[in-house]
Amino acid sequence: MYRTHTCGELRIEQINQSVTLSGWVQKIRNLGGMTFVDLRDRYGITQLVFNEETHKDLCEQANSLGREFVIQVKGQVAERSNKNTKIPTGEIEILVDKLTILNTSELPPFTIEDETDGGDELRMKYRYLDLRRNPVRENLVLRHKIGFEVRSFLDKLNFIETETPVLIKSTPEGARDFIVPSRMNEGQFYALPQSPQVFKQLLMVAGFDRYFQIVKCFRDEDLRADRQPEFTQIDCEMAFVNQEDILNTFEEMTKHLFKTIKGIDMTFDFPQLSYEDAMTYYGSDKPDIRFEMKFVDITSDMSTSGFKVFEEAGYVGGICAEGCAGYTRKQLDKLTDFVKKPQIGANGLIYIKYNEDGTVKSSIDKFFSADQLKSLGEKFNAKAGDLVLILAGARKKMLNALGELRLEMGSRLGLRDKNKFSPMWVVDFPLLEWDEDGQRFHAMHHPFTAPKQSDRELLETDPGKVRANAYDLVINGVEIGGGSIRIFNDELQQQMFKILGFTEEEAENQFGFLMNAFKYGAPPHGGVAFGFDRLVSLFAGIDSIRDVIAFPKNNSGRDVMIDSPAQVSKDQLDELKIAQIEIKK
């Protein structure tokens, strides 16, 4: 037996017990006649005591230990004289009478502590060491608990967890596929699934009624904080349901997770906002509603204002930042620089300060009188002490820029508290989006999303105006999950393929198996997929999903720990009948 207890288990009640502990050396303190060693495992830290007067050889052995040595000790639990209230085991220590070195360790490349001196790349290279640190390990424990609660909740609602294939057929819609060559089928390739979409629909055709899977998905796309080339979804599908059935089910699952994991009791119904209103008032289909600061559209009011910048703009709108009239010129210049960043794209920023003394100061006061500016402030419900910020330009671009400005002001004002959670559903997305370059429609979600019944006739006359039976769950400005009611009728699905520019031959080649399945009694069905990594990072209060994945990739899609992706041998390529060609840059 390597241990009778863990390093986080012993308390004052175990005083005088003989125990055996095993773990890693966290820290060594030599205080002359006494040596103290902090012993760590995943459960906590226990202080070990080596007394030179009673065990000289043991004390010398303890002094030879290094950080991260793996050791076993036997000894007696004693009450600490200098108690440490910061750790659960801080009232006791172990008087060691036997020490065994199970394994030595080289000096780690960074300190294995909560606050480490290792940079991101270094810690990812030695990820197995980084995982020893409390904050990283706690993220993985949190991930386990959320997964457990998801399974428990869905099992009680008669969902069946069903695995679907990892080697599937490539489709051109959506992000790039990762492709895998087949040795047994020369010149042909599998793809790794971007989601189990068609398989979960086939399970509904098969009569499974309620399916779920916590599943790996793969997308070959540019990376950022909330993206990885391989990620995990909570993938779900239900038969004989409408949109409200799905929203109700997964709203309850979300509430269950907040209650069991965070101790937060959400007794309210999640608000629902149409895609059109989300874009109009927040400039985003994933609005952060922890704070208000909605957009105010003054385009029509300014069409005859006499101010050329406003009159020639496709959109004039702004936000009211409460209590910010005291912003200095330097602060306003920084905000102007912010909105003029290339990725945001505004040409400039107009401000109106409604001062506490009743005066008004603005960057456009040469063009508007004080009374006119006060009248304009009424449209924003601006009070004394408030600051109105206005952008003017092309509508789509300005809505995006104003959305970024709103989030920036929310951060500056401390309104984006990570301990506050404001969930909502965004509904009524457009079914299609127009691609100017390709001069064709693309599915905004995927080709199997059903249109709203009331918009069916528009598929023939004005496809761009058709709304989808689609929905996203958004929490604190992060899209946590999304889904739709599916097309289950062969005729409607063929119509959708035609609108998307598929020939009959292309549709049959890529999705014939699904179309054939629909001929054998497909039930009405729909589903949702939650971003499991995003959900865990939200609960952990961190921005990057990389920190909640055991072995993540870096921003270049590389695993620097195992040095992957990597070259393969010529023999392997020859066996797959693959030739590499050099492309001159």
C-alpha positions, 0 to 999 in steps of 0.5 A, a space after each residue: 500500500 503506497 498510502 493510507 490517506 491522501 495529502 488533502 485528507 488529514 485533519 485535527 481529528 486524526 492526531 496520533 494516528 500512524 499514516 502513510 502518504 505518497 506524492 510530489 515534493 512541493 517545497 523544502 525548508 531547512 531550518 537548522 535542526 528541523 526540515 519541513 517538506 510540503 508533500 502534494 498530490 491532486 487532493 492537497 498539501 500536507 506538511 512533513 516534519 523531519 527532526 535532526 535530533 530524533 532522526 538525523 539520517 532521515 533529516 539528511 535524506 530529506 535535505 537531499 530531496 528536490 522539487 517534484 521528487 516522488 516520495 512515500 513517507 510513514 509517520 504520525 499525525 501531530 498538531 501544528 504549532 504554527 497553523 496554516 489557515 489557508 489550506 484544509 490540512 493546515 492544523 496538522 503535520 506528519 512527524 516522519 519516521 520513514 522516507 522512501 524515494 520512489 522517483 527522482 525528478 529533474 528541476 522543472 522548467 517552471 515552478 509548479 505553483 498556482 502563480 507560475 513563472 512559465 509562459 504559455 508556450 513553455 507550459 504547453 510544451 510541458 503540459 503534463 507538468 502544468 496539469 499538476 498546478 491547482 488552477 489547471 487541474 481544477 479546470 479539468 475537475 470542473 469539466 468532469 463535474 459538468 460532464 457528469 451532471 449533463 449525463 445525469 440530467 439527460 439520462 433522467 429524460 430518457 436520452 440515449 448516449 450513442 456514439 457516431 463515426 469519426 471517419 465520415 464523408 467530406 462535405 463542402 459546406 461550412 468550415 474546412 474538413 480535416 481529411 484522412 487518406 484511406 489505404 484500403 480504398 486507393 485515392 479516396 479520403 475520409 473526413 473528420 466530423 465537424 459535428 455528428 449532424 447527419 448521424 443524429 438525424 438518422 438516429 431520429 429516423 431510426 426511432 431513437 427519439 432522444 439522443 445525446 453524445 459528448 463528442 469530439 468535433 474537428 474544424 480546420 479553421 483559423 484559431 482564437 481564444 474560443 476555438 481549437 481544431 478539435 473541440 467537444 460538443 454536447 450534441 443532442 437531438 429529439 423527435 416529435 418536438 417543436 422549437 419551444 420543446 427544445 428551448 424548454 428542455 435545454 433551458 432546464 439543463 442549463 439551470 440544472 448545471 448552474 444550480 449543481 455546479 455554481 450553486 446559482 438558482 435561476 428561477 426566471 425564464 430566459 429572455 428570447 430576442 430575435 436575431 433582427 433585434 439583437 443586431 439592431 440593439 446590440 450589433 451582435 447575434 450574441 449580445 452581452 445583456 449583463 448591462 443595458 446600453 442599447 443602441 439608439 438609431 437616429 438616422 432618420 432624425 439626422 437626415 435633414 440636420 444640415 450636418 454632412 457626416 450625418 446626412 450622407 451616412 447609411 446609419 447614425 446611432 450611438 450609446 449612452 454611457 451613464 456617469 461618464 461625462 467626466 471623461 477627459 480629452 485623453 480618454 475620448 481620444 483613446 476611445 476614438 483610436 479604439 473604434 478606428 482600429 482596422 478590425 472595427 472600422 469606424 472613421 471616427 467617434 462623435 461624443 456629447 457630454 451632458 455635464 453635471 452643471 447642465 452644460 453640454 460639450 460636444 465634438 460637433 457643437 460647431 454644427 449643433 446648438 446647445 438646445 439641439 444637443 440637449 434635444 438629441 440627448 433626450 432620444 438617448 435618455 441621457 441625464 446630467 453626468 452621462 456621455 453619448 457616443 455616436 458613430 456614422 457610416 455604412 449600417 452593417 459596419 457601424 452596427 458591428 463597430 458600435 457593438 465593439 464600443 458598447 462592450 469596451 465601455 461595459 468593460 471600462 465601467 466594470 459592468 461585465 462581472 464574471 460572477 454574474 450570468 445573464 443567459 438568453 435565447 436568440 431566435 429567428 435567424 435568417 435561413 440563408 446568407 448571400 455570398 457576394 463573391 460566389 453570387 449564391 446563397 449559403 445556409 446560415 447554419 446548415 442545409 438541414 435547418 427548417 424554415 419558419 412555416 409562415 415564411 415557406 412561400 418566400 423560398 420561391 419569391 425572396 429566399 433572403 427574407 426567410 427566417 429559420 427555426 433556429 436558436 442560439 443560447 447566449 450567456 454573457 456575450 458568448 454563444 454557448 450552444 445553438 441548433 434548429 428544427 430540421 427539415 424532415 421532408 424530402 421535397 423541402 430538403 430538395 428545394 433547399 439544396 436547389 436554393 443553395 446551388 446544388 445540382 441533383 447529382 451533387 445533392 445525391 452524391 453528398 447526401 443521398 443516404 439521408 434523402 433515402 432515409 427520409 423516404 422511410 418515415 422520418 419524424 419531425 425532429 430538432 436538436 441543439 449542440 452546446 460548446 462543452 469547452 466554452 461552457 466549462 470556461 464560462 463556469 471557470 471564469 476564464 476567456 480561453 477554452 485552451 485552459 479547460 482542455 487537457 492537451 490543447 493546441 497552440 494558436 498555430 494548431 500545433 501540439 508543442 508537447 508531442 510536436 504535432 503535426 509532423 512529417 511522416 515517412 516516405 514508406 507511409 506515403 507510398 503505402 497510401 499512394 500519396 505524393 508530395 509536391 514542392 510549391 515554390 513561394 
